[in-house]
Amino acid sequence: MQKSNRSIIRRGISLLCILVLTAGMLLTGCGQANDVTSGVGTTDFPVTVNEVTIQQKPEGVAVLSDNLADVVLALNYEAVLKARTADCTQSDLEVLPIVDPTDYGAMSGVGATLALVDELPGEEEVSAAASAGVTLLAIEPAKSREDLERLYSQVGAALQGGVTGYEKGGKTAKNVFITIDDVERVIPSSDTPKVSCYLFDAQGHGVTGDMFHSILFASAGLTNAATDCTGGNFPLDNLKLADPSYIFCPTGVKAQLEAAEGYKDLTAVKEGRVYEMDPTWMTCQGRGLIQAVSFMAGTVFPELLEDTGDGTQSTASGDDTQSGGDSSSSATSSLPEGAPSGELKIGDQGDDVLRLQYRLQELGYLFVPPTGLFAEGTEQCVKDFQLLNGMIVTGVADEATIALLFSNEAVPRNAS
């Protein structure tokens, strides 16, 4: 009888163990696969980003946010984009069809299976998108320098996977600040604060101390006059009290400031120190972050950006850059002997890339053996060269960059 009881007990324990294991497997199955919330995933797909699981690499992506469009461009993942909304004004995306942010049928029609937004809409919109075969994924803008890596990693993971894309995102975010920190290191020391501000308009709105882009002022060697203000509200009384020596603003706003009561009496306006910038530089968190810092620093400290030696002016003083022009303004008519021909960018490889890398190494920008492959490290070296030589920072070795790089006018890294 005792043996029978012990047998029953053993069978009961075994059954209980099976039930526990089964429950565990069921719970795991109901959980979110490969969630990258707390770090890099274990595989590329499926991947879960912000509670949304993407089963496989998206066939195409619609970007419904100018900030996320800028991040995608910084990651060099624009090839996967199939559509954009009208507020995504980056010139690189002009070839994409413009769609209404709620027209999920149109997105699906051009091959988009994923749509990126800053903030997830209501359940009805999510359901409508799903019915059209489009998954909505919300990825919030970065709130701090440290948070930028989260933003880039999440975008990367959504487009290219929980390992490949996530790691590429983290590296790219770090490279952005490596370049920005390079600016800060070459800023001349001064006992007098360079008080400045960025105004969105002449109605009391600017980059305030609680906004992400406020961190760029210090990197450019400047003091943000709106540090103590919040929510993008910079009242005229506060502005008059700070009376900044330099004002930066979006293209087209300078004329408004010169005409508006109260604003036209500011020192920076009266003395002609109002500088227009591409508006995305101080609203988006992609490549424009580097452009904003280098432009502001070069404007206030013109000694950083000397004449390039080819008869044209550098970033800080060129008319094109004050409205967001491109680096081709400093191109020479012919390339120096031995220089690669044509544009070189990430993903390229061959002898031309090898010559580019040897020249970067010679000037102190490349610290690893040249391989002939234009990868993230080479892209960062090109960015650093462009920065320290007064060019628009893109990371692409276009004709203007190559011409200057292989000329006697090229500024080596250790020159500063």
N, C-alpha and C positions, 0 to 999 in steps of 0.2 A: 504493500500500500504506500509506504514511504517512497519507494522507487518511482511509483506511478505519479505521486505528487511532485517529486523532484523533476520528473520528465515534463509534466505540465508546466511547471514554473519556468524550466529552461525554454520550452516552446513559446511561453508568454513573453519572456525577455527578448528572445530572438525576433518575435513579431513586433514588439515595441521598438526595437532598434531599426527594423525595416521601415516602420512608420515614420520614425524620426528622420531617417535618411531620405525617405521619399519626400517628406514635407520640406526638408532642406533644399532638395533639388527643385521642387516646385517653386519655392520662394526665390531661389536663384534665377529660375527661368522667368519669373515675373518681374525681376529687377531689370535695371537698364544696362544694356550690354556695353562694355568697354567705355565706361563713363570717364571723361577727361577733366571732370570738375576739379579734382585734387592733383592732377598731374598727367604725365604722358600715358597714353594707353598701352595695351599689350599687343594690339594689332591695329591695322588701319581701319578696316570695316568689318562688321558694323561698328559705328562709333556714336556715343551719346554726348551731345553738347547742349548744356542748359535744358536738360530733361527732354530733349528731342533726339530720337534715335534715327540716324541715317544709315540705312541698310547697306548701301553700296556707293561707290564713288559717283557723285552727281554727273549725269550726262550733260547738263548745262545748268547755269545759275543766272537768276535775275537779281540784280542788286538794286534795292529800293531805298538806299541811304547813301548820301554823298560821303559820309565818313567811312562807311564800310567799303565803298568803291575805292577810296584813297588807300585803305589798308590792303585791299586786294592788289592794287597796283604796286604797292611797296613790296609785297610778297612775290611779285612777278607771276601771279596766277590769273592774269586777265584773260588768257586764252580760253578759260572755261566759261566766261561770261557770255550770255546770249541776249540779255536785254537790260535796260536801265530805266530809271525814272528821270524826269526832266531836271531834277535838282542835282543829278550827278553830272557835273559840267566839265569834268576832267577831259582835256583834249584827246588823251589816249583812248577815250571811250566814245568818241564822236561817231564811229562806224556802227555802234550798236543801235538797234531800234529802241525808241522810247515807248514805254508802256505806262498805262495808268496803274497806280499802286494797288488797285483792287481788281484789275482785269487779269485774273489768273488764267483764263482761257487763252488770252493773247500770249502770256508767258509760256504756257504749255505748247502753244502753237509754234513758237520759235525754238523749242527744244529744252526749255528750262524745267528741271524737276525739283529745284531748290530755290527759295527766295530768301535773301538776307535783309533783315529789318533791324532798326535800333530797338524797337519796342513791339512786343507781340500785340496784335489787335484782339478784338473780342472773339469769343468762341464761334460766332457765326462766320466771321472772316476766315478763321482757321479751318473750319469745316468746308467752306466754299473753296478754299485753296486745295484742300485734300481731294475734294470731288473732281477738281480739274487735274489732279495728278501732281500738284505742287506742294512741297513741304515748306512751311514757314518756320524760319529760325531767327530768333531775336538774339542779338549780341550787343550789349550795351557799350557805349564809349568808355574809354579808360578814364578813371577819376584821379589818377596819380601816376608818377613816373613808374613806380613798381607795378601798377595795374596795367600798364601798356603791354607787358609781356603776356598777361592773361588774354587781352583783346586779340593780339596777333596769333597766339596759340590756338584760340578757339576758332578764329576764321580759318587758319591753316588746317586744323583738324577737320572742319566741316567740308573743306574743298578737296583735301588730299589725304585725309586719314589721321587716325589717332596717334600714329607714330611719325610717319613721314611729314605730314602737314603740321602737326603739333610742334615737332622739334624745329622745323623750318621757321615757324612763327616765332618761337622763343629766340632763335638766333637773330632773326631780322630785327626784332624789337631791341635787342641788346646792341646791334650794330647801329641803329638809329641814334642811340644815346652815346655810343662810342664817338660818332661823328660830331654830335652836338658838344660833347665834352672836349673834343679837339678845338672847337671854336673858343670855348671858355678858357682853355689853356694859353691861347695866344692873345687874349685881350690885354692891352696895356694896363698896368696898375695906375690907379688914380685916387687921390684923396678927396676928390669932389664927386659926389654921386651924380650919375647921369639919369635924371628923372625923365621918364617917358611914359607913354600910354598907347593903347590901341583902342580907337573909337570905331564902333560899328556905324555910327551915324551922328547927326547933330541934334539928337533928341535924348541925350543922357544915357547912352548904352555903350559899354566898353568891356574889355577883358578885365574882370575883377579878380581879387585875390583867391577866391574859392573856385575859380575855373582852371581847368587843366592847362590851358595855354599860358597861364600866368607864370609857370615855371620856366618858360623860355626866356623871360626878361633877364633873369640872373645869368643864364648861360651866355647871353649876348652882352654881358657886362653892364646891364641897365637896372634901374629901380622902377618898378611898376607903380605909377602914381595912384592906381586904383586898388592897391593891395588891401586896404581896410574896407573896401566896399564888397558887396556880395550880390549874387544873382544876376550878374551882368548889368546892374544898374549903377551908373556913375553920374550922379547928379551934377549939374553945372556948378553949384556952389562948391562942391568938393573939388571939382576940376579947377576952378578958379583959385582955390586955396593952394592946391598943389602946383599949379602953373607949370606944367612940364616943359622942358626945353625941347623935347622931340615928340612929335605925334605921328603915329602910324595909323593907316586906315585903309579900307577896301578901295579898289579902283572906282573913281567917280565921286567919292565922298569929300575929297579935298575942297572942291568948289563949294559944297554945302557948308563946310566949316568956315570958309572965307566969307560967306555971306550971312551966316546966322548970328543973331544978336547974342552977345556974351562969348561965343566961340571965337569970333573974329578979333577979339581983344586979347586973346591969349598970346603969350610971348612966342610960342612955337609958330603960331599962325602969322603973327606980325613980322617975324624974322625969317619967314619962308622955310621953316623946318617941319613941314608936313609931308609925309612920304606915303604914296599909295602902293599897295601890295595886292597880289592875287588874293582875293577873299578867302579861298580855301586854305591858304597857308595858316590862318589863325582860327579856323573853325574845324578843320579835319585833322586826323591823327596819323596820316601816312607820310609820304615823302615830303609834304609841305612843311613838316616840323623842322627839317633841316634847312629848307629854303628860308623859312621865317627867321631862324636864328642867324644864319649867315648874312641875310639881307640887313637885318637890324644892326648887327655888329659892324658890318662893313659900312653902313651909312653913318653911324656915330663915330666909328674909328676908321676913317678912310685910309689911314696909314697901313692898315692890314692888307688892303687890296690895291697894290700899285698898278700902274699902267702895265699891260701885258707885254709891251714891247713891239706890238704889231700895228700900232696906230689906233687901237680902239681902247675904250675904257673898261674897267673891270666891273663886277657885279654891283658895287655900291653906287656908282655914278652913271651907269648906262641907262638911257631913257627906256629901253625895252624892259629892263628888269624892274623898273618902278611900277610897271603894270603887269609884271609876271612874264616877261619875255623869256626866250630860251637862250641856251649857251652858244648858239650858232652866231651870235652877234660878235664873238671874238675870234671867228674862224679866219684862218689865213687862206690866201688864194691857192697855195700849193703846199704839199706835205714835204717835210725834210727828207733827205735821202736816208733810206733804211727804215723809214716808218711804215707801219702796216697801212694798207689802204682799205677804206670802207669802215663801217661801224662795227664795233665789237661789244657784245653784251653777254650777260649771264647765259650759260648753256653752249656758247661757242667754244670751239677747240681747234687746234692746229698751229701751224708755224707763226701766223700773225699774232695769235694770243701769246705764244711763247716770246716773241719779240717785245710785245707789250709788257709782259711780266718781268723780263730782264731789265727793261728800262725803269720800271717801277722799283725794282730791287736796287738798281744803281743809284736812284734818287732817295733811297731810304724809306720807301713806302711798303715794300714787300719783304717780309721777314722769313718766308719759307721758300724752299726750292721751287723754281718755276716748273710747271707741269704741262703747260699747253692747254689746260682746261680753264675756262672762265667760269669759276664757281663763286660762292658767296665771299670768300676771302679776297679774291681779285676785285670783285665789285666794291668791297669796302675800301680797298686801296685806291681805286679810281675815285671814289667819293672823297676820300681824304685829300687826294691830289687836287681835285676840282675845288675843294673848300679852301685849301691853303694857297691856291693860285687865282682866287677871285672869280671863279666860274660858277654857273648854276650847278648845284649838286644833284646829279642824276644817277651816278654809278654806271652810266653808259659811256663807253669810249667812242664818242662821235668824232667827226673829222676835226672839229675845233679842239677837242681835248687831246687827240693824238698829235695834232700840229704843235700845240704848246708843250706837250710832254716830251717830244723829241727835239725841241728847240733849245737854244742856249739860254732862253729866258725862263725855262722851267724852274720853279722854286722847289728845292729839295725839302724833305720833311724837317731835317735838322737845322734849317735856316732860321727858324723861329725860336 
